[in-house]
Amino acid sequence: MSEIVLRRLIPAPAACLIASMMSAVCCFAVTSGWAQAIGDEAELQRLQVKAEDAIASDDPEGAAMAMGRAALMAKRLSVVNGNEARSARLYSGAESLFRSQEHGYRAMALFRRAGGQLPASSGVCGSLALAQGSVQHALADFAGAGPPPDALLGQAKRWRETAEDWVTVVAAMITDYQCP
């Protein structure tokens, strides 16, 4: 027993009641999907920031890895939010957007590893084709999701804007790398 209980600062029955209430609250938070979803959403944000930092630091391989993990987290959130169709569709679109960015960053890394010779290799052009297809899929998901739930309103707007910008980036990369 703790020293506080032994000194009778907190009677033993009161200590048991406090401990049982705390364990009930902790069990509820651990088992509830809500608590995990908030953690997953925070992890998704962290991975996006990590990818942005990597690309700003001229590390396309690190950015590709972070975006791949973000895509996995978005997929998880789309499954967890399966009961809410609009949220699930938005997270599915985010997954496609993040896959597109992963493929684009991977193409940049491959191009560098190949020595930066133009025209780019078929592997680089193939990655860019995958990026282009994934971003189109993301735009279709965002358009078909309907109005986003209030909790995701700001995030949905940012994802749509990013997808629209990414279409231009991928097209420019295809042109710059002289892909067919």
N, C-alpha and C positions, 0 to 999 in steps of 0.2 A: 504494500500500500504506500501511497505517497505520503510525504511528510505533512502535507496540508491536511489530509484526512486523519492521519494519526494524531495531530494536534487538535483535532476536532474543530478546525476553522470551517470546514465544510463537512457536515454530517455524512456518514457513509451512504444512507439512502439518497440523499441529494446528489452526491457524486455519481451514484449509479444512474440516476435519472438524467443528469447532464450528459454522461457518457452515452447512454442509449439514444438520447435525442440527437447528439452529434453524429453518431454512427448512422442513424436513420436518414439524416440530411445528406451525409456523404454518400450513402448507398443510392439515394434517389438521384443525386447529381451524376454519379458514375453510370448508373443504368439508363438514364434518360438520354434519348437521342438528341434532345435539344442541347444539352451540355456538350456533346461530341460535335454537333454541327457547328457550334460557335468556334470550337477548337480547330475544326477542319477549315472553316472560312478564314480564320486567322493564319493558318498554315498556308492556305492558298495565296493570301496577300503577301506573306513572307517570301514565298517562292517567286512570285511575280517581281517583287522588289529585288530579290537576289539575281534574277535573270537580267533585269534592267541595269543593275550595277555591273554585272559581268560584261554585258555588251558595251557599256560606257567605258569599261576598263580594257576594251579591245580583246575580249576573251569569248569568241563565239562558241567554242566548245563548252565552256562553263555555262553560258547562256542557254545553249541547247539542252544541257542536262537539267537545268532548273526548270525550263519550260516543259520538258517531258514529265517531270515530277508534278508540276502544276496541272498538266493535262490529266494525270492520274488522279489528283485530288479533286479536280472538277468532275471527273467521271464518278468518283465516290459520292460527291455531293448530289449529282443528278440521280443516283440510285437512292440515297438517303431521303431525298425530297420527292420520291416517286409518287407520293400521294397528292402532291401539289403539282399539277401538270405544267403550269407556267414556270415555276421555279426549276423543275426538272429540265424543261426545254432550254431555259437560259443557261443552266450549267452544262447541258449537252453542247450548246453553241460555244460556250467558253472552252470546253474541251477541244473542239475542232479548231478554234482560234489558236489555242496554245500549241496544238500539234502543228499547225501551219507555221507558227513562229519557230518551233523546234526544228522543223525541216529547213526553214530558211537559214537559221543560224548554223545548222549542220552543213548546209551547202557552202556557206562562207568559210567554215573551218576546212572542209574538203578542198575548196579552191586554193586556200593558202597552202595546205599540205602538198598539193600537187604542184606547187611552185608558182601559181598565179599566171600560168600561160593561157592565153586566149587562142581559140575558143575553149570554153570550159569542158571538162570531161563529161561523159554521159552520166556518171554518178552525181555530179553537181547539178546537171540539168534535170536529172530524175528527181532529186530532192526538191528542186524548185517547182517541178510539176506537181509533186505531192503537196507542197506548200500552197500552191495556187488552188488545187482542188479542195484542200481542207478549209481555206479561208472562204471559199464560195459556199461550202457546206455550213460554216459558221454563220454567214450572212443569212442563209435560208432559215436556219434555226432561230436566229434573232427576229427575223421578220414574222415567222410563224408562231412565235411564243405569245403574241398578244401583249397587252399591257402588263408590265412586270409588277410583282407584289411590291408594296411600299418599302419593305425592308431591302429589296434589291434594286430599287429605282436608280440610284446613283451608279451602282456597279454595272447595271445593264446598259446604261447610257455610255459609260466609259468603254465597255467591251464592244459595243456597236461602232463607236468612233475609232477604236483601235483596229477593228476588222476592216473598216472602210479605208483607213490609212494604210493598212498592211497590204491591201490589194494593189495599191500604187507602188509600194516598196518592192513587192514580189515582181511586178511587171518590170520595174526598173532594173532589178537584179537580172532578170531573164535577158533583157536587152544588153546590159553591161557585160554579162558573161557570154554573150553571143550564142545563146541556146536556140535551137531550132523551134 
